[in-house]
């Protein structure tokens, strides 16, 4: 149990928070729609924490100097309040931690001219309230942080209800999420436990999907889009609470039959797009440090207030950090310069930032990429399967390990054994890989080919799975081989070297190969016969046989391909 | 009354053209340098089978302008091939602008071709013949466009391939095994619909899709256009199979116009259907 922490452990907690936030920075950026959709909340908070921890000096001072953006400065003020509350102690227990969290929240809140609920300060408020309550009985920091993270997440989930712009944009608050990542990182540093990174669904990608939806004209496309959306929601649900709440809403609306018409869906999409693309009132993010003596923070704040919003004037009387969103950066600098010497002037064009943020060229990685891995026993068969879009493993009966090597991407896999005996190994491999996918239980080469033909990358995975399974049932398989040993099949005695035909459970011995193939052609029913000849069959012989077949069975349609499989002179599929 | 103008790729049959007073523009068609615009389908496909290479050319804007001017009406809905597949839509926009002082022309992008385009034309023409105003006719066209689906089976994909219009389907629909590639349209472009090995598999896939769409649109009945380039028999087989299962309001079998044949080649066939009622 960890019941108290000193300044060294505190630093480690903060470091853990920084690492977690830093790895999740893009995620946070892509939630950033308030106050301005410029996609830098995660980066700014990360920079601020990084600065706080750098050089080993004073955390509060460092963080203030490094603080960037609205959220960064708010975070630095939180750190100030927190550290001020515990500075005089060598060690703190969970109660001290709860009180310090509350002080941090107060300090952050006080720095903001017009605090808005549904943002980082709301998450801080609920987190600290929980910390104070929980610390009354919880002496262990791990338990305490677990409680705090839980409560903070619940609060974060409610932010779209508190701040309508979040709801319209389909996200939770970015700063709040960033703050939770810091808390999580602190917790994991105590547990020495790391979480995997989330896949970041970039806003530009999401907007692309929403825009397609807004311009959609046929229901066919909507189906595809919803599959993508569904998939995105699935990825995100595993990891963090509702990244694309909007998708979940659309899906639930459709499920509950509330969206019946395309126009309603389009309107929904348009509203979301308009939130992210909205024209921002103040174009520039302007920040600077003012160094002087007895800087009157309050009077400085009042002087710049008419020129913009998102105003933060924080720090000490000898060094003050100023942040504002404005259209008149020069005017701000001029006012500040009357209070002291300016340092670290910073102007960012948020309009440009917004444009880059929401239009960044991204591959549509959110689309579910599907792959088919087919296991086939001959080089000719492999070539055919490749031409139909499959990746191939040339093998009669591969080991689990061999199959596993092919399941190496995040795509969704269809594993297609063309051999009944290989099915268990494929299922085992898919299970071991922990990847998404299906084993399509094709027992023969024609079944495998038929399943492969039924695959269509335009369809969603479940539909493909269904189509591929059904395709297997449509095809029948016959084989011609030379027996490798003496054996008895039912009443049929087979000697080594006998030429036999196999169709379903029936095995027959023949005088020659032609007779065996003809027997199958007679017995099997269907429109089209596909013959794959094996590695031991000469091409000329196969072609001659094809001519004879066409002559003898003129009402049937025959096709011949080189399969290259061992053991079987011919594998015949009929459908 | 609103008049409907469209191109011959829509393959609207002669009787419907007369009945609903539809104006059909002929796309220029060539074998080599020989212009054969308006050639009867049988002759055309015979020459294609003999190995001659057909091609189409852009419909001159002036033809559109002349037609728009000639029609004795105050409003025209000019319905065209997917603007992503053909330049006709843009030519029509230009032409419409040029005649705007004389007649109001609304240009409509079907996002489809041939049978799908034809369905939109027919439904809009019926609406216009009831004396509806241009806004109503246009919104009818929009409605049909949002529901109609077209599936084409194209055994010889080379014609489409050569035209460069195959898009996404290129990799998917080529194969070392003989298959019947099937395409549909999405957002004005060709997307693969599936691969079949036999005609009966094509039929089954089409019927599966119809079932899905009837559920999706909560519709009960269908209006259907079937079309073929050289083998009418396939369409009759498809018709028989569809009639067994579905309630059909209307069904026509069309001989696909040579300007479509240029891209589909011989042996192609297909369907467009529009779910109604429910």
Contacts between the chains, C-beta under 8 A, distances in Angstrom:
chain1	res1	chain2	res2	distance
A	212	B	187	7.8
A	216	B	187	7.9
A	217	B	111	6.3
A	217	B	145	6.0
A	217	B	146	5.5
A	217	B	187	7.4
A	218	B	111	7.7
A	218	B	145	7.6
A	218	B	146	6.2
A	218	B	147	7.8
A	218	B	149	7.4
A	218	B	186	6.6
A	218	B	187	7.8
A	219	B	146	7.1
A	219	B	147	7.2
A	219	B	213	7.5
A	219	B	216	5.7
A	219	B	217	7.2
A	220	B	149	6.6
A	220	B	184	7.2
A	220	B	186	5.9
A	221	B	186	5.2
A	221	B	187	6.2
A	223	B	216	7.9
A	224	B	186	7.7
A	262	B	146	6.0
A	383	B	176	6.4
A	384	B	175	7.4
A	384	B	176	4.7
A	384	B	177	5.5
A	387	B	174	6.8
A	387	B	175	5.0
A	387	B	176	4.0
A	387	B	177	7.5
A	388	B	175	4.7
A	388	B	176	7.7
A	388	B	177	7.1
A	388	B	195	7.5
A	389	B	171	6.7
A	389	B	172	6.0
A	449	B	177	7.1
A	450	B	197	7.6
A	453	B	175	7.8
A	453	B	177	7.8
A	453	B	179	6.4
A	453	B	195	4.7
A	453	B	196	7.6
A	453	B	197	6.6
A	454	B	194	7.4
A	454	B	195	7.5
A	456	B	172	7.2
A	456	B	192	6.0
A	456	B	193	7.4
A	456	B	194	5.4
A	456	B	195	7.6
A	457	B	172	6.4
A	457	B	192	7.6
A	458	B	168	7.7
A	458	B	186	8.0
A	458	B	191	5.4
A	458	B	192	5.7
A	458	B	193	7.7
A	474	B	201	7.3
A	527	B	198	4.5
A	527	B	199	7.6
A	527	B	200	6.6
A	528	B	197	5.7
A	528	B	198	5.4
A	530	B	177	7.3
A	530	B	197	7.8
A	559	B	177	7.4
A	559	B	178	5.8
A	561	B	176	7.4
A	561	B	177	6.5
A	575	B	197	5.8
A	575	B	198	6.3
A	575	B	201	7.4
